[in-house]
Amino acid sequence: MENTINITIIDRQGNSETYEAPTDMNMNLMDLCKALELPVKGECGGMAMCATCQVYIDSKHDLPEQSDAELDMLDQAFYVEDNSRLGCQIHINKSLNGLMVRLAPESE
C-alpha cells in the first residue's frame, strides 16, 4: 500500500516480526505496538512522562533529535542503552521504512 511502511519489531523473547505501519494516521511507535497488542504499556498515553514504551533502535535510521522530556525520562528509566528511545516519540513516517526495534525489558 502507498501509505504504509514496514517496521520490524523484536519482542522480549527475541522473536522478530515485520509489520505494516500506516504513515497517514498520525501514529507513533507506541501506538503501533499497542494496536498490535504487543506488551507495551504506554502508561502516560504518549506524553514522554514514563518509560513504559522504551525500545532499542537496531537499525540505522535518521531519527528526530530527542527532546529534553525524552532525555529526562530515559535518565530515570531502567535498562537504558545507547540506542534507547521512547516509542511515543517516534512518529511513523515514510523515512522510517525498514526500521528495526527491540522492546526493552519491563521495569517491574
PyMOL commands that set and color helices and strands:
alter all, ss='L'
color gray80, all
select helices_A, chain A and resi 29-35+68-76+87-89+94-96
alter helices_A, ss='H'
color red, helices_A
select strands_A, chain A and resi 4-10+16-22+54-57+84-86+99-103
alter strands_A, ss='S'
color yellow, strands_A
deselect
rebuild
show_as cartoon
